[in-house]
Amino acid sequence: MTGSEEMGAGIAEDPVVARRMFASADHILNGVALLCRLNNRDLSEEALKTGLPLVDGKLTLELVPRAMRRAGLQGHVTTATLGEIHKDLLPVLILLEDGSTCAVTDRMEDDFRIIRPELDEHTVTYSHDELAALFGGTVIYAGARDVIDGRADDITVPDQGHWLWRNVRANSTGFTEVGLAAALANLLAVVSALFAMQVYDRVIPNFAFSTLWVLAIGVCVAIVFEAMLRTVRSHLMDKIGRSIDMRISAELFEHVMNVQCAARPRSNGAFINQVREVEAVREFFTSTTIGAISDLPFVLLFLFVMWTIGGPLALVLMIAIPVIIGAGFLAQVPLAKLSKNHHKEASIRNGILIEAVSNPETVKAYQGEAGFQRLWEEYNQLLVKNSIKQRSLGSSLTYLATSVQQLSYVFVIVAGVYLVQAGSISVGALIAASILSSRTIAPLGQLSAIFARWQQMKTSLTGLNKVMQLPVDRPRGRQFVSRPALEGSYEFVETKFTYGKDEATVLDIPKLEIEGGDAVALLGNNGAGKSTILKLMSGLYFPSSGNLNLDGTDIRQIDPSDIRRQIGYFPQEISLFFGTLRSNLSFGLGHVSDEEMLAALEFAGAENLVRRHAKGLDRPIGEGGKGLSGGQRQSVGLARLWLRDPRIVLMDEPTAAMDQATETRVINNMENWLAGRTLIVATHRQPILRLVNKALVMRGGKVTAFGPRDEILNKHTGNKRTRTAPRGDATPQLATPVGTTE
């Protein structure tokens, strides 16, 4: 079969269906996944895209390097011709005119061997002319980034560098351009001093007006060019600052989203404040700071020129400069202490604010306003005092630099008069030296501000480093086991779990097996460990010791994307986000049709949320689901779960806040939907037991009984008249509430 014939075969026989499939496909993502596999980095498409800022749910060329980084590859997107694709760089991914992709795996003289993701990855041979007619001009190269081999030590593993300085170094070209512009601008700045010297020494004694105008025109041109260079430099510095800001903000937020749930700090306020410290880091790389730093090396240039012109007058500046720099270094110790205190107090104050604002009903109902007000004012007072001390110290350094600059000018003039009298220098040289003295000290005047920003940045960076060192779900260079089709069989082996190093064990399960397709009810008193075991089974938390196997594989080895795509976790507290009902239903799913959303709401007994509101699916939802009752939030959560269509369903009190009629309707709907799925549900509600065929009783974090539903219920309720009802039959009639253990 020829390349052109193969191109149109095997996608879909119906041309309408084929066009729809082609338009909806994420061709770049499919191609990147193929390129990773060709480089022996088998990563699922879900794993490649999870957490990335997709556009319309699809991967863009700008996101390709970030996606490939997850597979341990260095991605590079460029434009090229087919002739420029070197054989030694294969395989590469190329984009075609129709938006699809293909991988070039080999190149002969005039032929290319390619693989297309949508054609079951069969190898097809194309001539140069055939492929050139389809080629869109974009090429994606893949290079090794991480060494994934147990024999490789730290020396052989490529150093990724510090997360901040790596992003700063990415702008090395921009820094070079800034340095070049600064060099030219500072060289031109010397011209004004030389102009003054020539006028006083040569023009005035001879009244050479023609020479005066030539010099004036020359210095005006130099001033104009200096202004242009400084404008260009300012633009470059803004561009660098923006680039660094975007890079570190994106990497920081991606890391925060990837941090393991168990590793997150207990105080949300302190955690948020740590993340917000990126503002101080960004502030350090503003145009003002970069500009001041780029001017500092040219202090030596001005000193050299001044020594050449004024000789001993340069000694005045050689004394003044160490005074300014020394004062700045001496101030680092108190500045560091003040910055640390400011960071600590700001974290506490931020935590107080978030707690008070997040729970207004509780605060008001229990009259807790006074307590929060007192704490707020106490820490705010400490913060204000600390800020005043910081500003006072920074201002003192600035005033010192200004005073030293003025005194230097005075002493240059005074010393210069004696040198003029002695005939060592001319009057013009004295004037030029006085101008250069101000030019030389000026960059040092900004040094105090740089010192203050540096300490703030160091303190902020310490907090950010702690955040960036938190363990993540997907460590860089780690390859997980791909399990695209999970059945839902769980095995606990000597499994223990604690929420912190110094905390008591909240779960202790020596041995437990749950088969795929089982429907199990978790029963027990409050604090028995039901919610904790669900969190472990969902993959959001991992055992502190022992093992938890999912389908025979330790759950820590399975790709997190595979787990979250196939496991539907319904927590006790349903989190809804600011936006609309539509955005909350489609959360994490990309595009979902209105028909699917309405069907999901019907399933969850929440269709009235749309029917009785003028905006329908665009009904506004407040932060945390404000504006909806607890039962309505649970219904929206169930609808969202239904849309995900998981193979494994984990639910924690799914109907606890619903009225009886809604609960009955939801349970009826779930009976058919749960067929063929694995269900683990924690509940105190009797009607839920219709959905299960097994029951597991917990007490104090341990499993006290596990077996067929009716057998366990009869044993733990003492009700001999309990009617056995298989999964799907009527609810058993219990003499005592579910979850009560004797």
Secondary structure as GFF3:
##gff-version 3
##sequence-region A 1 742
A	DSSP	alpha_helix	3	7	.	.	.	ID=ss1
A	DSSP	alpha_helix	15	24	.	.	.	ID=ss2
A	DSSP	alpha_helix	27	38	.	.	.	ID=ss3
A	DSSP	alpha_helix	45	49	.	.	.	ID=ss4
A	DSSP	three_ten_helix	61	63	.	.	.	ID=ss5
A	DSSP	alpha_helix	64	69	.	.	.	ID=ss6
A	DSSP	beta_strand	73	79	.	.	.	ID=ss7
A	DSSP	three_ten_helix	82	84	.	.	.	ID=ss8
A	DSSP	three_ten_helix	87	89	.	.	.	ID=ss9
A	DSSP	beta_strand	92	96	.	.	.	ID=ss10
A	DSSP	beta_strand	101	107	.	.	.	ID=ss11
A	DSSP	beta_strand	111	115	.	.	.	ID=ss12
A	DSSP	three_ten_helix	117	119	.	.	.	ID=ss13
A	DSSP	beta_strand	123	127	.	.	.	ID=ss14
A	DSSP	alpha_helix	128	134	.	.	.	ID=ss15
A	DSSP	beta_strand	135	144	.	.	.	ID=ss16
A	DSSP	alpha_helix	163	169	.	.	.	ID=ss17
A	DSSP	alpha_helix	172	198	.	.	.	ID=ss18
A	DSSP	pi_helix	199	203	.	.	.	ID=ss19
A	DSSP	alpha_helix	204	206	.	.	.	ID=ss20
A	DSSP	alpha_helix	209	258	.	.	.	ID=ss21
A	DSSP	three_ten_helix	261	263	.	.	.	ID=ss22
A	DSSP	alpha_helix	268	276	.	.	.	ID=ss23
A	DSSP	alpha_helix	278	284	.	.	.	ID=ss24
A	DSSP	alpha_helix	287	295	.	.	.	ID=ss25
A	DSSP	alpha_helix	298	310	.	.	.	ID=ss26
A	DSSP	three_ten_helix	311	313	.	.	.	ID=ss27
A	DSSP	alpha_helix	314	330	.	.	.	ID=ss28
A	DSSP	alpha_helix	332	358	.	.	.	ID=ss29
A	DSSP	alpha_helix	360	365	.	.	.	ID=ss30
A	DSSP	alpha_helix	369	421	.	.	.	ID=ss31
A	DSSP	alpha_helix	427	445	.	.	.	ID=ss32
A	DSSP	alpha_helix	447	468	.	.	.	ID=ss33
A	DSSP	beta_strand	490	497	.	.	.	ID=ss34
A	DSSP	beta_strand	507	514	.	.	.	ID=ss35
A	DSSP	beta_strand	519	523	.	.	.	ID=ss36
A	DSSP	alpha_helix	530	537	.	.	.	ID=ss37
A	DSSP	beta_strand	545	550	.	.	.	ID=ss38
A	DSSP	beta_strand	553	554	.	.	.	ID=ss39
A	DSSP	alpha_helix	560	566	.	.	.	ID=ss40
A	DSSP	beta_strand	567	570	.	.	.	ID=ss41
A	DSSP	beta_strand	579	580	.	.	.	ID=ss42
A	DSSP	alpha_helix	581	585	.	.	.	ID=ss43
A	DSSP	alpha_helix	594	603	.	.	.	ID=ss44
A	DSSP	alpha_helix	608	611	.	.	.	ID=ss45
A	DSSP	three_ten_helix	616	618	.	.	.	ID=ss46
A	DSSP	beta_strand	620	621	.	.	.	ID=ss47
A	DSSP	three_ten_helix	623	625	.	.	.	ID=ss48
A	DSSP	alpha_helix	630	644	.	.	.	ID=ss49
A	DSSP	beta_strand	648	652	.	.	.	ID=ss50
A	DSSP	alpha_helix	660	673	.	.	.	ID=ss51
A	DSSP	beta_strand	678	682	.	.	.	ID=ss52
A	DSSP	three_ten_helix	686	691	.	.	.	ID=ss53
A	DSSP	beta_strand	694	699	.	.	.	ID=ss54
A	DSSP	beta_strand	702	708	.	.	.	ID=ss55
A	DSSP	alpha_helix	709	717	.	.	.	ID=ss56
###
